[in-house]
Amino acid sequence: MPPLKELPTRPDPVRPSKLNRRQALGLLATGMASGLAACSKPDEQILPYVRMPERIVPGEALKFATTLGLAGIGRGVIVTSVDGRPIKVEGNPRHPGSLGATDVFAEAAVLSLYDPDRSRTILHKGAIASREALLGVLTSELTEARSRQGDGLRLLTCRTTSPTLLRQIDGLLQAFPTAAWHAYDPTDDENARQGAQLAFGQAVCSLADFAQARMIVALDADPLGHGPDQIRIGRGFAMRRNDANAFSRLYCLESALSLTGAKADERLALRPEAIEQFAASLARELGAPIGAPELPERERLLLRNILLDLNAHKSEALVVAGPGMSKEVHAIAHWINAQLNAPVRLIDPIDHTPSGRQAGTLQQLADDLEGGRVRQLFIIGANPGYDAPVDLQFEARAQKAQFRLHMGEYVDETAALATWHVPQNHQLEAWSDLRASDGTASIVQPLIKPLYSSFGIHEVLAWMAGEQDASSYELVRQTWRDAAPEDFEAWWQRVLQEGVIPGTGAPAVKPAVSVSPSSTGAEAQEKKNGLSLVLRPDPCMWDGSFANNAWLQECPKPLSKQVWGNALALHPKDASRLGIQSGELVAIAAVGRSIEVPVLIEPGSAIGVCALTFGGGRQKAGAIGNGVGANAYALRTSDNPWRLAQVSITRTGRREPILTTQNIVRTPEDVRQLYPSYQLGRALPSTTPPDQPSLMPRPPKTDDGHAWAMVIDTSVCIGCNACVVSCQAENNVPVVGPEQVAMGRDMHWMRVDVYDHGATDDPQLGFQPVPCMHCEHAPCEPVCPVAASVHDHEGLNAQVYNRCIGTRFCEANCPYKVRRFNFFGYADGEEYGNLGADSYRGQKNPEVTVRARGVMEKCTYCVQRISAARRAAERENRAIDPDEVRTACQNACPTRAISFGDMNQPEAEVNTRKADPRHYALLGHLGTRPRTTYLADVRNPAGPDAEERT
């Protein structure tokens, strides 16, 4: 790792520095002491999720409940901390936003916490400055703004649901009556907001209950895809797929392949304009006075089946529209749901201030900047210098504000535009609060003192209000003091321990839906022959804010398996027409702007549509994320931020290899053998071959009676990769970097294979998580010359790291290819980029060995967790409970697709699943007797007999 470059210092604009050498050395010593003290608990009391022991034992893990936000929405988590170091995130089962599970972004939060590229100090025009200097300038600016009643003062934040922050914003706007607050999130769905306004005449939020939905129609929507509500929706979807008597059916019309489309029972790829026309036809058939064009034959057949299902399952049918659909289509979806009495709950918006103030838009702020109406601009937590629509010209317009303050975790693209930059605390270092999508509030409590000289977002808002000594801790407590019973301290301790504030869910509202919209706008849009571009959040980078997280950069994208970058998805027929092949670098242009991006041939896209994800092309992300991928925001416009109707593609004559960790299995014979799938109501094919004769001896009886096994239900796996990143966090799995991935090397202990069991132009993908099989007749064991690969007394295929000499015979002999070899010291002296920095060592799990160069490694069924459960049972003089041991991947899974337990305990869930008729062993005909087995995928397509089966 290259040495960190010191930032230049700039004289204090208020008080010139008069430090001598002795004083400077004293400050240096103080800073070093502060850094050493950072790996400790915060000064304020934080309470663990479980009961705090009287004496904290060094090395003993403690669990604390807190909340992590995504797009302003809170997901409750339980964070494991060892010696004051947060090392692992898991879901809080009490919280409605996580339900005990996680997603890739929550799992990767601990790595971002220790990122050495995070902002470390206050900056003034790029040079180090003191807090006192900032407060002096801030006092002067706010005094001037107060004299004008706040005229010229603008506050820009991300979308937020924090009750404390919204309370502070309300107070600030009361103190500065003519000031304005704006909120911007690049993934926000403005069409959904306007559609609700159009349908109900007021702003409401729609919460669909997928656990009660037997029929689902997704109109270019990806509810199972990555986002702040993925866990809740995925759990509800899985509950219905596990109910054989009320098995759901999912229809999906989409322009580009998504996780929802991959799991759909009926999927049709259409241009966005055609989907809007389909929505109008659906509403018209249900009685809405809407004009709609005649549909092609295939769409008419699908419409007929959908109508049959919706009418047969009223109160259990649901229609959802995606952000790329117009506000009229969103209003149509609301109208249809109202006619069906769909399982949808409407609530008031949860991102308004207590007085009902709604944030202005980024467009309004840009107009004010252009008109010279902004003097003081405060940007808190947002990065519009990178992700603002390009037509707003935010970078140039922001310069017109004389005073510009930016607060963020990184010195990012927006920090470069500001005159002052304030480092922001990481979520695991801060006191705050957030609401889940249903309005349930929970506290954000810090797990560790700030590693750097950063500040909380509530502190900066307090500075703006003239409260220079306010603490985030007290500000959050003030918010909830009136909501608590008489004994506030007891209530506060219980809330911190449980991670949820009871009784804070938003009540349902029942506004009358308007008589259907008179026009959808769809009939006025003719199908264009040109190429359209649809934009999506990235399943790993999200909106680009996770670009400097190495775990997520190397996490394979679920549908393409691409890592370290993004690519333009293009239908094979469009690629053939343009003469383009996968890996070709093309220039895609729209409205006079263009970017260069490699092409990935994707048969799931609609003909005439190409797709690109956000999050790439960062220039000031950090050592990991800089220069990775293409910046889709450079093409985004404010009038239609999710799609561009007309784009052109030009070949550059150059190639840029698309890095992937594996290929999607499309060969029919391989799919049938490796990924059995059947249709609901039809005979189940035989999936479990009889035991094959073997020269291997039978495994001996275990001494303590345990026989660990895992069963994975592929029917409810949505391919979200939460298990992959959770395993990486739990087991110190290293990152290898793009150069090593290009050579076919990666270190993930668990992968998610993708199988296409659809037609050539109509893919239907299935996901199959693959950890180590822990074979009873393991082919890897007899070929190891030093017995590094051995079987233990509980049936685990163990790998003795300090015995391995790196022959790789075991890897060659493994038919499942789940073993990983350290060609270099990926986590032990030869780390990629800056991953060898001392700060990253704080994340390592002390219960798992960090492997050196030349050592083979693989999934261990989280043997450290098995050992911890055994020790706990021995201390309490009892047996291990049937489902007491939970692996990291099992805990992370939003749909509960993974079961783990003891086969020798009949009541264990794993045995119930093994008795399922869908149970099968991967490559079972080889006679390896794997302990990791599967349940076959089930689909519920509509066909000629749709009427009888619904």
DRENKEMAR-568652 format. One line per 3 residues: for each residue z negated, x, y of C-alpha. Coordinates in steps of 0.5 Angstrom, whole numbers. Layout:
Z,X,Y ~ ...;
//
This chain:
0,0,0 ~ 2,3,7 ~ -4,4,12;
-5,-2,16 ~ -3,-1,23 ~ -8,-1,29;
-6,-6,34 ~ -6,-4,41 ~ -11,-6,46;
-10,-9,53 ~ -15,-8,59 ~ -20,-15,59;
-16,-19,65 ~ -23,-21,67 ~ -28,-15,66;
-24,-8,65 ~ -27,-4,59 ~ -32,1,61;
-33,3,53 ~ -35,11,52 ~ -34,14,46;
-41,13,43 ~ -41,5,45 ~ -34,5,41;
-37,8,35 ~ -42,4,35 ~ -38,-2,35;
-34,1,29 ~ -40,1,25 ~ -42,-6,27;
-35,-8,25 ~ -36,-5,18 ~ -42,-8,17;
-39,-15,19 ~ -34,-14,14 ~ -39,-12,8;
-43,-18,10 ~ -37,-22,9 ~ -38,-23,2;
-44,-27,2 ~ -46,-35,3 ~ -45,-38,10;
-51,-38,15 ~ -52,-45,14 ~ -54,-49,8;
-49,-50,3 ~ -50,-54,-3 ~ -47,-53,-10;
-44,-58,-14 ~ -49,-57,-20 ~ -57,-56,-19;
-58,-49,-15 ~ -62,-45,-19 ~ -69,-42,-16;
-66,-35,-17 ~ -59,-33,-16 ~ -57,-29,-22;
-52,-23,-20 ~ -46,-25,-24 ~ -48,-32,-25;
-42,-37,-23 ~ -44,-43,-18 ~ -40,-49,-17;
-39,-52,-10 ~ -36,-58,-8 ~ -31,-58,-2;
-25,-61,1 ~ -18,-58,1 ~ -12,-61,6;
-5,-61,5 ~ -1,-64,10 ~ -7,-67,13;
-10,-71,7 ~ -16,-68,4 ~ -17,-67,-4;
-24,-66,-7 ~ -25,-60,-11 ~ -30,-56,-14;
-30,-48,-13 ~ -33,-43,-17 ~ -36,-37,-13;
-39,-31,-16 ~ -44,-27,-12 ~ -41,-30,-6;
-34,-29,-8 ~ -30,-36,-9 ~ -25,-34,-15;
-23,-41,-18 ~ -21,-48,-15 ~ -22,-54,-20;
-21,-62,-18 ~ -27,-66,-16 ~ -28,-72,-21;
-31,-76,-16 ~ -26,-75,-11 ~ -20,-81,-11;
-15,-75,-8 ~ -16,-71,-14 ~ -19,-74,-20;
-22,-68,-23 ~ -15,-65,-23 ~ -11,-60,-18;
-4,-58,-16 ~ -1,-51,-15 ~ -3,-51,-7;
-10,-52,-9 ~ -10,-47,-14 ~ -7,-42,-10;
-12,-43,-4 ~ -17,-37,-7 ~ -11,-32,-6;
-9,-34,1 ~ -17,-33,3 ~ -17,-26,1;
-10,-25,4 ~ -10,-18,8 ~ -4,-21,13;
-9,-26,15 ~ -10,-26,23 ~ -16,-22,24;
-18,-22,32 ~ -16,-25,38 ~ -10,-23,41;
-7,-23,49 ~ 0,-22,49 ~ 0,-18,42;
-6,-14,44 ~ -13,-14,42 ~ -18,-18,46;
-25,-20,46 ~ -28,-27,46 ~ -31,-27,53;
-24,-25,56 ~ -21,-31,53 ~ -27,-36,55;
-26,-33,62 ~ -19,-35,62 ~ -20,-41,59;
-25,-43,64 ~ -21,-42,69 ~ -15,-46,66;
-19,-52,64 ~ -22,-52,71 ~ -15,-52,74;
-13,-58,69 ~ -19,-62,71 ~ -18,-62,78;
-11,-65,76 ~ -14,-70,71 ~ -11,-66,66;
-4,-67,68 ~ 0,-61,65 ~ -5,-60,59;
-2,-61,52 ~ -5,-61,46 ~ -1,-60,39;
-4,-60,32 ~ -2,-61,25 ~ -2,-68,23;
-10,-69,21 ~ -15,-74,18 ~ -21,-70,20;
-26,-75,23 ~ -29,-70,27 ~ -23,-67,30;
-20,-74,32 ~ -27,-75,35 ~ -26,-69,39;
-19,-70,41 ~ -22,-77,43 ~ -27,-74,48;
-22,-69,50 ~ -17,-74,53 ~ -23,-78,56;
-25,-72,60 ~ -17,-70,62 ~ -14,-77,63;
-7,-75,64 ~ -7,-70,59 ~ -3,-72,52;
-4,-70,45 ~ 2,-69,40 ~ 2,-68,33;
7,-65,28 ~ 8,-64,21 ~ 15,-62,18;
14,-66,12 ~ 11,-72,15 ~ 15,-79,14;
17,-82,21 ~ 22,-87,17 ~ 16,-90,13;
12,-91,19 ~ 17,-94,23 ~ 19,-98,17;
12,-101,17 ~ 12,-103,24 ~ 19,-106,23;
16,-110,17 ~ 9,-112,19 ~ 10,-111,27;
4,-106,27 ~ 3,-99,24 ~ 0,-99,17;
0,-95,11 ~ 2,-97,4 ~ -2,-94,-2;
2,-96,-9 ~ -2,-96,-15 ~ 2,-93,-20;
-4,-95,-25 ~ -2,-102,-25 ~ 6,-101,-24;
9,-103,-30 ~ 16,-103,-27 ~ 18,-98,-21;
24,-97,-17 ~ 24,-91,-13 ~ 30,-91,-8;
31,-83,-6 ~ 23,-82,-7 ~ 19,-77,-11;
12,-80,-12 ~ 11,-75,-18 ~ 13,-69,-14;
9,-64,-10 ~ 5,-67,-4 ~ -2,-69,-2;
-2,-75,-7 ~ 1,-72,-13 ~ -5,-72,-17;
-7,-79,-16 ~ 0,-82,-17 ~ 1,-77,-23;
-5,-80,-26 ~ -3,-87,-25 ~ 3,-86,-28;
0,-83,-34 ~ -4,-88,-35 ~ 1,-93,-36;
5,-88,-40 ~ -1,-88,-45 ~ -1,-96,-46;
3,-97,-51 ~ 3,-105,-50 ~ 4,-104,-43;
9,-98,-42 ~ 12,-97,-36 ~ 19,-97,-34;
21,-92,-28 ~ 28,-93,-25 ~ 30,-88,-20;
36,-87,-15 ~ 37,-81,-12 ~ 41,-76,-9;
38,-69,-11 ~ 34,-68,-18 ~ 27,-69,-17;
21,-69,-22 ~ 21,-77,-21 ~ 28,-77,-23;
27,-72,-29 ~ 21,-77,-32 ~ 26,-83,-30;
28,-88,-36 ~ 34,-90,-32 ~ 37,-85,-27;
43,-85,-22 ~ 45,-80,-18 ~ 48,-83,-11;
49,-81,-4 ~ 44,-83,1 ~ 49,-88,4;
50,-91,-3 ~ 43,-92,-4 ~ 41,-95,2;
47,-100,0 ~ 44,-101,-7 ~ 37,-103,-3;
41,-108,1 ~ 44,-111,-5 ~ 37,-111,-9;
34,-115,-3 ~ 40,-120,-2 ~ 39,-121,-10;
32,-123,-9 ~ 33,-128,-3 ~ 33,-124,3;
39,-126,8 ~ 42,-119,8 ~ 49,-117,8;
51,-112,3 ~ 57,-109,0 ~ 60,-110,-7;
57,-105,-11 ~ 61,-101,-16 ~ 61,-103,-24;
55,-98,-26 ~ 51,-100,-20 ~ 52,-107,-21;
50,-106,-29 ~ 43,-102,-26 ~ 42,-107,-21;
42,-113,-26 ~ 37,-109,-31 ~ 33,-108,-25;
33,-115,-23 ~ 31,-117,-30 ~ 25,-113,-30;
22,-114,-23 ~ 23,-122,-24 ~ 19,-121,-31;
14,-117,-28 ~ 12,-120,-22 ~ 5,-117,-19;
6,-111,-24 ~ 13,-108,-21 ~ 14,-103,-15;
19,-101,-10 ~ 18,-94,-6 ~ 23,-91,-1;
23,-84,0 ~ 23,-80,7 ~ 31,-79,7;
32,-87,7 ~ 32,-90,14 ~ 27,-95,17;
31,-101,15 ~ 30,-99,8 ~ 23,-98,8;
22,-105,11 ~ 26,-107,5 ~ 22,-104,0;
16,-107,4 ~ 19,-114,4 ~ 21,-114,-4;
14,-111,-5 ~ 11,-117,-2 ~ 16,-122,-5;
13,-119,-12 ~ 6,-119,-10 ~ 7,-111,-12;
0,-107,-13 ~ 0,-104,-6 ~ -6,-104,-2;
-4,-104,6 ~ -9,-100,10 ~ -10,-98,18;
-7,-91,19 ~ -12,-86,18 ~ -10,-81,23;
-11,-84,29 ~ -17,-83,34 ~ -24,-87,34;
-21,-91,40 ~ -14,-92,37 ~ -10,-87,40;
-4,-85,37 ~ -1,-78,37 ~ 5,-77,41;
11,-73,38 ~ 14,-66,38 ~ 20,-69,41;
16,-72,47 ~ 13,-65,48 ~ 19,-62,48;
22,-66,53 ~ 16,-65,57 ~ 17,-58,57;
24,-58,59 ~ 22,-62,65 ~ 17,-57,67;
11,-62,66 ~ 7,-57,62 ~ 2,-52,65;
-3,-51,59 ~ 0,-51,52 ~ -5,-51,46;
-2,-51,39 ~ -8,-51,34 ~ -6,-50,27;
2,-52,27 ~ 8,-47,27 ~ 13,-50,31;
16,-44,33 ~ 19,-43,25 ~ 19,-51,23;
21,-55,29 ~ 28,-58,29 ~ 33,-53,31;
36,-58,37 ~ 29,-58,40 ~ 30,-51,42;
22,-51,42 ~ 22,-43,42 ~ 26,-43,49;
22,-49,52 ~ 15,-47,50 ~ 16,-41,55;
16,-46,61 ~ 9,-47,60 ~ 5,-42,64;
-1,-42,59 ~ 0,-42,52 ~ -5,-41,47;
-4,-41,39 ~ -9,-42,34 ~ -7,-40,26;
-9,-37,20 ~ -3,-32,21 ~ 0,-28,27;
6,-32,26 ~ 13,-35,29 ~ 9,-39,34;
4,-34,35 ~ 9,-29,38 ~ 11,-35,43;
4,-35,46 ~ 0,-31,51 ~ -6,-32,47;
-7,-32,40 ~ -14,-34,36 ~ -15,-33,29;
-17,-39,25 ~ -22,-40,19 ~ -19,-41,12;
-21,-47,9 ~ -26,-44,4 ~ -29,-41,10;
-30,-47,15 ~ -34,-53,16 ~ -30,-59,17;
-28,-66,14 ~ -22,-70,12 ~ -20,-76,9;
-16,-78,3 ~ -10,-82,3 ~ -14,-88,2;
-19,-86,8 ~ -25,-84,3 ~ -28,-78,7;
-31,-72,5 ~ -34,-65,8 ~ -31,-59,8;
-36,-54,7 ~ -35,-46,7 ~ -36,-42,1;
-36,-35,4 ~ -37,-32,11 ~ -31,-31,15;
-28,-25,12 ~ -25,-23,19 ~ -27,-25,26;
-24,-32,26 ~ -26,-38,29 ~ -26,-46,26;
-22,-51,29 ~ -27,-55,32 ~ -30,-49,36;
-24,-48,40 ~ -24,-56,41 ~ -31,-55,44;
-29,-49,48 ~ -23,-54,51 ~ -29,-59,53;
-33,-54,56 ~ -38,-53,50 ~ -38,-45,49;
-43,-44,44 ~ -42,-50,39 ~ -42,-49,32;
-37,-53,27 ~ -43,-54,23 ~ -47,-58,28;
-40,-62,30 ~ -39,-64,24 ~ -46,-66,23;
-46,-70,29 ~ -40,-74,27 ~ -44,-77,21;
-51,-77,24 ~ -50,-85,25 ~ -47,-86,19;
-52,-84,15 ~ -59,-88,13 ~ -65,-86,16;
-66,-80,12 ~ -60,-76,15 ~ -62,-69,11;
-63,-72,4 ~ -56,-76,5 ~ -53,-70,8;
-55,-66,2 ~ -53,-71,-3 ~ -46,-71,1;
-45,-64,0 ~ -47,-64,-7 ~ -42,-69,-9;
-37,-68,-5 ~ -35,-75,-3 ~ -38,-79,3;
-39,-86,0 ~ -37,-92,3 ~ -32,-89,7;
-25,-92,4 ~ -21,-96,9 ~ -21,-103,8;
-15,-107,6 ~ -11,-110,11 ~ -6,-116,10;
-1,-117,16 ~ 4,-122,15 ~ 11,-119,13;
17,-121,17 ~ 22,-125,15 ~ 27,-120,12;
30,-115,17 ~ 37,-118,19 ~ 41,-112,18;
39,-105,14 ~ 45,-101,18 ~ 47,-99,11;
53,-104,11 ~ 55,-100,17 ~ 56,-94,14;
62,-92,10 ~ 62,-87,4 ~ 64,-81,7;
68,-76,3 ~ 65,-70,6 ~ 59,-66,4;
52,-68,5 ~ 46,-64,6 ~ 39,-67,4;
33,-63,5 ~ 26,-63,1 ~ 19,-60,1;
19,-54,-3 ~ 15,-55,-10 ~ 12,-48,-9;
12,-46,-1 ~ 11,-53,1 ~ 13,-53,8;
13,-45,9 ~ 6,-45,10 ~ 5,-42,3;
10,-37,4 ~ 5,-31,4 ~ 2,-33,-3;
5,-28,-8 ~ 2,-33,-14 ~ 7,-39,-11;
13,-34,-9 ~ 13,-32,-17 ~ 11,-39,-19;
18,-42,-23 ~ 20,-48,-19 ~ 20,-54,-24;
27,-56,-24 ~ 31,-49,-23 ~ 26,-44,-25;
28,-40,-19 ~ 23,-35,-16 ~ 22,-31,-10;
27,-35,-6 ~ 31,-42,-5 ~ 38,-44,-7;
43,-49,-5 ~ 44,-54,-11 ~ 51,-56,-12;
54,-61,-17 ~ 59,-57,-22 ~ 65,-62,-19;
64,-60,-12 ~ 63,-53,-14 ~ 69,-53,-18;
73,-56,-12 ~ 70,-51,-7 ~ 71,-45,-12;
64,-43,-12 ~ 60,-40,-18 ~ 52,-40,-19;
50,-34,-15 ~ 55,-34,-10 ~ 53,-33,-2;
56,-38,2 ~ 55,-40,9 ~ 53,-47,10;
54,-50,17 ~ 53,-56,21 ~ 53,-58,28;
55,-51,30 ~ 49,-48,27 ~ 50,-44,20;
45,-40,15 ~ 47,-36,9 ~ 44,-38,2;
46,-37,-5 ~ 49,-43,-9 ~ 46,-46,-16;
50,-50,-20 ~ 46,-57,-21 ~ 49,-62,-25;
43,-67,-23 ~ 46,-67,-16 ~ 50,-73,-13;
57,-71,-13 ~ 58,-70,-5 ~ 51,-68,-4;
48,-61,-4 ~ 40,-60,-3 ~ 36,-55,0;
28,-54,0 ~ 24,-52,6 ~ 20,-46,6;
24,-40,6 ~ 27,-35,11 ~ 20,-33,14;
20,-27,19 ~ 13,-27,21 ~ 9,-29,14;
7,-23,12 ~ 8,-17,7 ~ 10,-22,1;
13,-28,5 ~ 18,-24,10 ~ 25,-25,9;
25,-29,2 ~ 30,-34,2 ~ 34,-38,7;
31,-42,13 ~ 33,-49,12 ~ 30,-51,19;
35,-48,22 ~ 40,-54,20 ~ 35,-59,21;
35,-64,27 ~ 30,-69,30 ~ 35,-75,30;
35,-75,22 ~ 31,-69,19 ~ 32,-70,12;
39,-71,11 ~ 45,-68,15 ~ 51,-73,14;
57,-68,15 ~ 56,-60,13 ~ 61,-55,11;
61,-49,6 ~ 64,-43,7 ~ 65,-37,2;
62,-30,4 ~ 65,-26,-1 ~ 58,-24,-3;
53,-25,-9 ~ 46,-26,-9 ~ 43,-26,-15;
38,-32,-16 ~ 32,-30,-20 ~ 30,-34,-25;
24,-33,-31 ~ 28,-37,-36 ~ 34,-42,-37;
34,-50,-38 ~ 35,-51,-45 ~ 41,-56,-46;
44,-54,-52 ~ 44,-61,-56 ~ 42,-58,-63;
36,-54,-60 ~ 34,-60,-56 ~ 33,-64,-62;
29,-58,-66 ~ 25,-56,-60 ~ 24,-62,-56;
24,-69,-60 ~ 24,-75,-56 ~ 25,-82,-58;
26,-89,-54 ~ 20,-94,-54 ~ 21,-99,-59;
25,-95,-64 ~ 23,-92,-70 ~ 20,-85,-69;
24,-79,-72 ~ 20,-75,-77 ~ 17,-69,-73;
12,-66,-77 ~ 15,-62,-83 ~ 11,-61,-89;
7,-54,-90 ~ 11,-49,-92 ~ 9,-44,-98;
6,-37,-95 ~ 4,-30,-97 ~ -1,-30,-92;
-8,-32,-94 ~ -11,-38,-92 ~ -16,-37,-86;
-23,-36,-88 ~ -28,-42,-86 ~ -32,-41,-80;
-39,-39,-79 ~ -41,-43,-74 ~ -36,-49,-76;
-31,-49,-70 ~ -24,-49,-70 ~ -21,-49,-63;
-14,-53,-62 ~ -10,-55,-57 ~ -5,-61,-56;
0,-63,-51 ~ 3,-69,-49 ~ 10,-68,-47;
11,-75,-45 ~ 6,-75,-39 ~ 7,-68,-37;
11,-68,-30 ~ 12,-61,-30 ~ 8,-59,-24;
6,-52,-26 ~ -1,-54,-24 ~ -3,-51,-31;
1,-44,-30 ~ -2,-43,-23 ~ -9,-45,-26;
-9,-40,-32 ~ -6,-35,-27 ~ -13,-35,-22;
-17,-36,-28 ~ -15,-30,-32 ~ -13,-25,-27;
-6,-26,-29 ~ -2,-21,-25 ~ 4,-22,-20;
10,-17,-22 ~ 15,-18,-16 ~ 22,-20,-15;
25,-13,-18 ~ 21,-14,-24 ~ 23,-21,-25;
30,-19,-24 ~ 29,-14,-30 ~ 27,-20,-34;
19,-19,-34 ~ 14,-24,-32 ~ 7,-24,-34;
5,-32,-34 ~ 1,-33,-40 ~ 3,-40,-40;
10,-43,-38 ~ 13,-50,-38 ~ 20,-50,-41;
25,-55,-39 ~ 30,-59,-44 ~ 36,-63,-42;
37,-69,-47 ~ 41,-73,-43 ~ 49,-73,-42;
53,-67,-39 ~ 53,-70,-32 ~ 47,-74,-32;
41,-70,-34 ~ 35,-73,-37 ~ 29,-67,-37;
23,-66,-41 ~ 17,-61,-40 ~ 14,-57,-45;
8,-53,-43 ~ 8,-47,-48 ~ 2,-42,-48;
0,-38,-54 ~ 0,-42,-60 ~ -6,-39,-64;
-2,-39,-70 ~ -6,-39,-77 ~ -1,-35,-80;
1,-31,-74 ~ 7,-27,-74 ~ 4,-22,-69;
-2,-20,-73 ~ 1,-16,-79 ~ 6,-12,-75;
1,-9,-70 ~ -1,-2,-73 ~ -7,-1,-69;
-10,-8,-71 ~ -10,-10,-63 ~ -8,-17,-65;
-13,-20,-70 ~ -16,-27,-72 ~ -23,-29,-70;
-27,-33,-74 ~ -26,-39,-70 ~ -18,-39,-71;
-17,-36,-64 ~ -11,-30,-64 ~ -15,-25,-60;
-12,-19,-57 ~ -16,-13,-56 ~ -14,-10,-50;
-17,-3,-51 ~ -14,-2,-58 ~ -7,-4,-56;
-2,2,-55 ~ 4,-2,-53 ~ 8,-1,-59;
11,-9,-57 ~ 12,-10,-64 ~ 8,-16,-64;
12,-19,-58 ~ 18,-18,-62 ~ 15,-21,-68;
13,-27,-64 ~ 18,-33,-65 ~ 15,-37,-59;
15,-31,-54 ~ 9,-32,-51 ~ 6,-25,-50;
7,-21,-44 ~ 7,-13,-43 ~ 5,-9,-37;
11,-5,-36 ~ 7,-2,-30 ~ 0,-3,-28;
2,-9,-24 ~ -6,-11,-23 ~ -8,-4,-24;
-6,1,-19 ~ 2,-1,-19 ~ 1,-7,-15;
7,-11,-12 ~ 7,-10,-4 ~ 0,-11,-1;
-3,-14,-7 ~ -7,-8,-9 ~ -11,-9,-2;
-18,-8,-3 ~ -19,-16,-1 ~ -15,-18,-6;
-20,-15,-11 ~ -25,-21,-9 ~ -21,-26,-12;
-22,-23,-19 ~ -25,-27,-25 ~ -31,-22,-27;
-31,-25,-34 ~ -24,-23,-35 ~ -21,-16,-36;
-16,-13,-31 ~ -11,-10,-36 ~ -8,-3,-35;
-1,-1,-36 ~ 2,-1,-43 ~ -3,-7,-45;
0,-13,-48 ~ -3,-19,-46 ~ -3,-27,-47;
-7,-34,-47 ~ -14,-33,-50 ~ -15,-41,-50;
-20,-39,-44 ~ -24,-35,-49 ~ -29,-34,-44;
-31,-41,-43 ~ -32,-42,-50 ~ -37,-36,-50;
-40,-39,-44 ~ -41,-46,-47 ~ -44,-43,-54;
-49,-39,-50 ~ -51,-45,-46 ~ -52,-49,-53;
-56,-43,-56 ~ -60,-43,-50 ~ -61,-51,-50;
-62,-50,-58 ~ -56,-55,-59 ~ -49,-56,-62;
-43,-55,-57 ~ -41,-62,-55 ~ -34,-65,-58;
-30,-64,-51 ~ -35,-59,-47 ~ -30,-53,-47;
-25,-55,-42 ~ -19,-49,-41 ~ -17,-48,-34;
-10,-51,-36 ~ -13,-57,-38 ~ -18,-58,-32;
-12,-57,-27 ~ -7,-62,-31 ~ -6,-68,-26;
-4,-73,-32 ~ -9,-70,-37 ~ -3,-68,-41;
-7,-63,-45 ~ -13,-64,-49 ~ -17,-58,-52;
-23,-58,-57 ~ -26,-57,-64 ~ -22,-59,-70;
-28,-59,-74 ~ -31,-65,-70 ~ -28,-71,-71;
-30,-75,-65 ~ -26,-69,-61 ~ -20,-72,-57;
-16,-67,-60 ~ -17,-70,-67 ~ -15,-77,-64;
-8,-74,-61 ~ -7,-70,-68 ~ -7,-77,-71;
-2,-80,-67 ~ 5,-81,-70 ~ 8,-77,-65;
5,-71,-66 ~ 9,-65,-68 ~ 9,-57,-68;
14,-53,-64 ~ 18,-49,-69 ~ 13,-52,-75;
19,-50,-80 ~ 17,-43,-80 ~ 10,-44,-83;
6,-41,-77 ~ 1,-46,-77 ~ 0,-46,-70;
-6,-49,-67 ~ -3,-51,-61 ~ 1,-57,-62;
5,-63,-58 ~ 6,-70,-58 ~ 14,-72,-57;
16,-75,-51 ~ 18,-82,-50 ~ 22,-86,-46;
23,-93,-44 ~ 31,-94,-42 ~ 34,-101,-40;
39,-103,-45 ~ 43,-109,-47 ~ 37,-112,-50;
33,-111,-44 ~ 31,-118,-43 ~ 28,-118,-50;
24,-112,-49 ~ 21,-114,-42;
//
